[in-house]
Amino acid sequence: MKKEDERTSNRNFLDAWINAINGIIYATTTQGNVKKQLIIIVVTLLFSLFFNLTKVEFLCLLFSVVLIIITEMINTGIETVVDLYTDLYHPKAKIAKDVGAGAVVIASINAVVVSYFLFFDKIAIVGETVLESLIKTPEHLAFTTVALTLIAMIALKATNIITKKRNITRRFRPSGIAAISFMATTILWFITKNMIVFTLAILLAILACGCRVESKARTWGEIFFGGFIGFSIAMVMYGLTFII
């Protein structure tokens, strides 16, 4: 019993974070609704870039769409526990699942209502004023770039898990640390245009990635692939400002 407790409990803060990430990966790989909702979040974040949203408006939008994912994951947890307890029909089991599904529906309706009030008056305003809002909101652009990078890494890791389940032995996972590090470094260059800051950021990114290779958690190929993904997303997002 003691060994079982050690396997199912978090020994430290790092274990808690790893288990939480594993929960996100599980929901992403097994739940079709979560996959669709992640796509909706990406589209919503990209769509919001073309509107001059205030910080409060953007936070309301972000909270409303993320709340859908949260409720869907809670609903998945409820369904898993119920199925673990019994595989037979029971009225209380049905109530638990229905209540969880109802929470997802309420969160979805809330997101639709919030989006309606945020975009209804703005959606008719298109042209140069709307396009210029992308350049005038650097914090918004930076946050969206970070969010897209995180979602891309989760999607790639989820794909890797699916591939593993199909008995494909080769595992090549891009490094999330490298993606975030080089994405942040690229953003710093666009924002500061300061060579000293950029050089220090590059050195920190290389040191962080080197630690992952030294601990044999990642190979240099995985580090390079992850760094390229983060760099590419930042270049595409900030490159739009020069095109506009």
C-alpha positions as CSV (number, residue, x, y, z in Angstrom):
1,M,0.0,0.0,0.0
2,K,2.8,2.3,0.8
3,K,4.4,1.9,-2.6
4,E,1.0,2.5,-4.3
5,D,0.7,5.8,-2.3
6,E,4.1,6.9,-3.5
7,R,3.2,6.3,-7.1
8,T,-0.1,8.2,-6.9
9,S,1.0,11.2,-4.7
10,N,3.1,14.2,-5.6
11,R,6.4,14.0,-3.9
12,N,7.3,17.7,-4.6
13,F,6.2,20.8,-6.5
14,L,7.9,19.6,-9.7
15,D,6.0,16.3,-9.7
16,A,2.7,18.2,-9.2
17,W,3.5,20.3,-12.3
18,I,4.5,17.2,-14.4
19,N,1.3,15.4,-13.4
20,A,-0.8,18.5,-14.2
21,I,0.8,18.7,-17.7
22,N,0.2,15.0,-18.1
23,G,-3.5,15.6,-17.4
24,I,-3.6,18.3,-20.1
25,I,-1.9,16.0,-22.5
26,Y,-4.3,13.2,-21.7
27,A,-7.3,15.5,-22.3
28,T,-5.8,16.7,-25.5
29,T,-5.1,13.3,-26.9
30,T,-8.3,11.5,-25.9
31,Q,-11.0,14.1,-25.9
32,G,-12.3,15.3,-29.3
33,N,-14.0,18.2,-27.7
34,V,-10.8,19.5,-26.1
35,K,-9.0,19.3,-29.5
36,K,-11.8,21.3,-31.1
37,Q,-11.9,23.9,-28.3
38,L,-8.1,24.4,-28.6
39,I,-8.5,25.2,-32.3
40,I,-11.3,27.6,-31.4
41,I,-9.0,29.3,-28.8
42,V,-6.2,29.7,-31.4
43,V,-8.7,31.1,-34.0
44,T,-10.1,33.5,-31.4
45,L,-6.7,34.8,-30.3
46,L,-5.7,35.4,-33.9
47,F,-9.0,37.0,-34.7
48,S,-8.7,39.3,-31.7
49,L,-5.4,40.7,-32.9
50,F,-7.3,42.6,-35.6
51,F,-9.4,44.6,-33.1
52,N,-8.3,47.3,-30.8
53,L,-9.3,45.5,-27.6
54,T,-8.5,47.0,-24.3
55,K,-6.6,45.0,-21.7
56,V,-9.8,44.4,-19.8
57,E,-11.7,43.3,-22.9
58,F,-8.9,40.9,-23.9
59,L,-8.8,39.4,-20.4
60,C,-12.5,38.9,-20.5
61,L,-12.2,37.2,-23.9
62,L,-9.3,35.0,-22.8
63,F,-11.0,34.0,-19.5
64,S,-14.2,33.1,-21.3
65,V,-12.5,30.8,-23.9
66,V,-10.1,29.2,-21.4
67,L,-13.0,28.5,-19.0
68,I,-14.5,26.2,-21.7
69,I,-11.3,24.1,-21.6
70,I,-11.3,24.1,-17.8
71,T,-14.9,22.9,-17.5
72,E,-14.3,20.3,-20.3
73,M,-11.3,18.9,-18.4
74,I,-13.3,18.8,-15.1
75,N,-16.1,17.0,-17.0
76,T,-13.6,14.5,-18.3
77,G,-12.3,13.9,-14.8
78,I,-15.9,13.4,-13.5
79,E,-16.7,10.9,-16.3
80,T,-13.4,9.0,-15.7
81,V,-14.1,8.6,-11.9
82,V,-17.7,7.6,-12.5
83,D,-16.7,5.0,-15.1
84,L,-14.0,3.7,-12.7
85,Y,-16.6,3.3,-10.0
86,T,-19.2,1.5,-12.0
87,D,-19.7,0.4,-15.6
88,L,-23.4,-0.2,-15.1
89,Y,-26.2,2.4,-15.5
90,H,-27.1,4.2,-12.4
91,P,-29.3,7.3,-12.0
92,K,-26.7,9.1,-9.8
93,A,-23.9,8.3,-12.3
94,K,-26.0,9.8,-15.0
95,I,-26.6,12.9,-12.9
96,A,-22.9,13.4,-12.3
97,K,-22.1,13.2,-16.0
98,D,-25.0,15.4,-16.9
99,V,-24.0,18.1,-14.4
100,G,-20.5,18.0,-15.7
101,A,-21.7,18.4,-19.3
102,G,-24.0,21.2,-18.3
103,A,-21.1,23.1,-16.9
104,V,-19.4,22.9,-20.3
105,V,-22.5,24.1,-22.0
106,I,-22.8,27.1,-19.6
107,A,-19.2,28.0,-20.2
108,S,-19.7,27.8,-24.0
109,I,-22.8,30.1,-23.8
110,N,-20.8,32.5,-21.7
111,A,-18.0,32.6,-24.2
112,V,-20.5,33.3,-27.1
113,V,-22.1,36.1,-25.1
114,V,-18.8,37.7,-24.2
115,S,-17.6,37.4,-27.8
116,Y,-20.8,39.0,-29.1
117,F,-20.5,42.0,-26.9
118,L,-16.8,42.4,-27.6
119,F,-16.9,42.1,-31.4
120,F,-20.4,43.2,-32.5
121,D,-19.6,46.9,-32.5
122,K,-16.1,46.4,-33.7
123,I,-16.6,43.8,-36.5
124,A,-18.0,46.4,-38.9
125,I,-14.8,48.5,-38.6
126,V,-12.3,47.1,-41.1
127,G,-9.4,48.7,-42.9
128,E,-6.3,50.5,-41.9
129,T,-7.5,51.4,-38.4
130,V,-8.2,47.8,-37.6
131,L,-4.9,46.6,-39.1
132,E,-2.9,49.3,-37.2
133,S,-4.3,48.0,-33.9
134,L,-2.1,44.9,-34.3
135,I,1.0,47.1,-34.1
136,K,-0.3,49.4,-31.3
137,T,-0.8,46.5,-28.9
138,P,2.6,44.9,-28.3
139,E,1.6,43.3,-25.0
140,H,-1.4,41.7,-26.8
141,L,0.8,40.5,-29.6
142,A,3.5,39.1,-27.3
143,F,0.9,37.2,-25.2
144,T,-0.7,35.7,-28.2
145,T,2.7,34.6,-29.5
146,V,3.4,32.9,-26.2
147,A,0.0,31.2,-26.2
148,L,0.3,29.9,-29.7
149,T,3.8,28.5,-29.0
150,L,2.5,26.7,-25.9
151,I,-0.5,25.3,-27.8
152,A,1.8,24.2,-30.6
153,M,4.1,22.3,-28.2
154,I,1.1,20.6,-26.5
155,A,-0.2,19.6,-29.9
156,L,3.2,18.1,-30.9
157,K,3.6,16.3,-27.6
158,A,0.0,14.9,-27.9
159,T,0.8,13.7,-31.5
160,N,4.0,12.0,-30.1
161,I,1.9,10.2,-27.5
162,I,-0.6,9.0,-30.1
163,T,2.3,7.8,-32.3
164,K,3.8,5.9,-29.3
165,K,0.4,4.2,-28.7
166,R,0.5,3.0,-32.3
167,N,3.7,1.1,-31.5
168,I,5.9,3.3,-33.6
169,T,9.2,3.0,-31.6
170,R,10.9,6.2,-32.8
171,R,10.2,9.1,-30.6
172,F,11.3,12.6,-31.5
173,R,9.9,15.3,-29.3
174,P,10.7,18.9,-29.8
175,S,11.9,20.6,-26.6
176,G,9.3,22.9,-25.0
177,I,12.0,24.7,-23.1
178,A,13.9,25.5,-26.3
179,A,10.7,26.6,-28.0
180,I,9.8,29.0,-25.2
181,S,13.4,30.2,-24.8
182,F,14.0,31.1,-28.5
183,M,10.5,32.5,-28.9
184,A,11.1,34.8,-26.0
185,T,14.5,35.8,-27.3
186,T,13.0,36.6,-30.7
187,I,10.3,38.8,-29.1
188,L,13.0,40.6,-27.0
189,W,14.8,41.5,-30.2
190,F,11.7,42.9,-31.9
191,I,10.8,44.9,-28.8
192,T,14.2,46.2,-27.7
193,K,16.4,46.1,-30.8
194,N,19.2,46.1,-28.3
195,M,22.1,43.8,-29.2
196,I,23.3,43.5,-25.6
197,V,19.9,42.3,-24.4
198,F,19.5,40.0,-27.4
199,T,23.0,38.4,-26.8
200,L,22.3,37.9,-23.1
201,A,18.9,36.3,-23.9
202,I,20.6,34.0,-26.5
203,L,23.2,32.9,-23.9
204,L,20.5,32.2,-21.3
205,A,18.5,30.2,-23.9
206,I,21.5,28.1,-24.8
207,L,22.4,27.5,-21.2
208,A,18.8,26.4,-20.4
209,C,18.8,24.1,-23.4
210,G,22.3,22.8,-22.6
211,C,21.0,21.7,-19.2
212,R,18.3,19.6,-20.8
213,V,20.9,17.9,-23.0
214,E,23.3,17.5,-20.1
215,S,20.6,15.7,-18.1
216,K,19.8,13.6,-21.1
217,A,16.2,14.7,-21.1
218,R,16.5,15.9,-24.7
219,T,18.9,15.5,-27.6
220,W,20.4,18.4,-29.6
221,G,18.1,17.5,-32.5
222,E,15.1,18.0,-30.3
223,I,16.5,21.2,-28.9
224,F,17.1,22.5,-32.4
225,F,13.6,21.5,-33.6
226,G,11.9,23.1,-30.5
227,G,13.9,26.3,-30.9
228,F,13.1,26.5,-34.6
229,I,9.4,26.2,-33.8
230,G,9.5,29.0,-31.2
231,F,11.6,31.2,-33.4
232,S,9.3,30.6,-36.4
233,I,6.1,31.4,-34.6
234,A,7.6,34.7,-33.2
235,M,8.9,35.6,-36.6
236,V,5.6,35.0,-38.3
237,M,3.6,36.9,-35.7
238,Y,6.0,39.9,-35.5
239,G,6.6,39.8,-39.2
240,L,3.0,40.7,-39.7
241,T,3.7,44.1,-38.2
242,F,6.2,44.9,-40.9
243,I,3.9,43.7,-43.7
244,I,1.1,45.8,-42.4
